[in-house]
Amino acid sequence: MYTPGLSIVKFAADERISEIAEEAVAYCSYWHNPRMNEKFFTWAKANDDGRMWTFALLDSLWNEYQTGNAINQLDRQPEITQADVVEMAEGMSDEALAATIAEARKLRNQSRY
């Protein structure tokens, strides 16, 4: 019984072809999403678990990479100090400051329950 999908998999699994196929997938993915830069492809190679690159795999790795970058950026946010708060408060009008304090109290009360 002839299975076209199986033939393609066998062809792509050939070590002489698989590198070419992966490179083609990488270039096509990059053309589709130029934000997939060299840094991403290095990360993808380290996280592909030895699987052959496909569009589905690179899309999945891209989503994982983006999520990781977003979390890392949040982790890199500097801590707000009391001096920072005082500086911000000094630049606000009395009305804006009162509204900010009221909103902070509301949020604090919501987080208690």
N, C-alpha and C positions, 0 to 999 in steps of 0.2 A: 504494500500500500504506500503510495507516494504522499508525503506530507510536506508541502512547500515551506512551512514555517520551520520544520526540523532541518531542512536542507540549509536554510539561511543560518541557523544557529550553528550547525556543523562547520559551515564555511567561515563564519565569524570567529569560531573557537580555535581555528587554526592559528598557531602562534605567529606565523608569518603575516597573517591578515589582521589579527586582533589589534595590534598596535596601530595599524593604519585606520581601522574602523574607530578605535577610541579617539584618535586624533581628529578624525572627521566629525565625530560627535562633539568633541570639545570645541572645534572651530564653529560648527553650526550653532551650538549653544551660545558661544560668545557673540556671534553675529546677531542672534536673537536678543541677547541681553549683555551689552557691552560692560555692564558692571561686574560680570564674571571675569575678574582680572587675574593676573598671574598669582596673586596672593590667594585667591579663592581656589585656583586649580592646584596649588601646592597643598592647601588644606584638604581639598577633595581627595587627592592621592593618598594622603595620610589617613583618611577616614572612609575609604571605599571598601574596606575589608577584603581587598583582593578581587572584588567583582569587576567584571568588564563594564566599562562606562556605556550607559545608554542614556537617552534623553530623560527617561523617567528617573534614573538614578541621579543624574546631575540636577534635575529639578528638585528632587527630594533633598539632596545634599545642599543645594542652594538655600532652600527654606531653613534647614538646620543651621547653616552658616549665618544667615541673616538673623535668626533668633539669638544665636550665640553672640553676635556682634552687638545686638540691641541690649542684651543683658550685661555684657562687658562695659558698654557705655554707661549704663545706669550705675554699675559698680564704681566707675571712675569719677562719678559726680563728687565734687568736694563737699565736705560737711559744712553746713551753714552754722556759723558761729554767732554768739550773742552780739558781737560787734557788727556783724553783717546785718542782723535784724535791726539793731539800733540805727545803723546808717540808712536802711530802707525806710524805717519809720520816720526819721527826720525829714525825709524828702516827700512825705505824704501830707495831704491836707488833713485837718482834724476830722472832717467828714469821712474821708477815705480810710483813715486809721480806725475810726469807730466801726465802720462797716467791715473792715478786715478782722478786727477783734471779735465782732459778733459772729462772723462766719466761722472763725476758728473755734469759738465756743460751741457752735452748733455741730461742727465736725467732731469735736472732742466728745460731746455728749452722744453722738451717734455711734462712735466707736466703742463706747462703754457697753452697749447693749448688743 
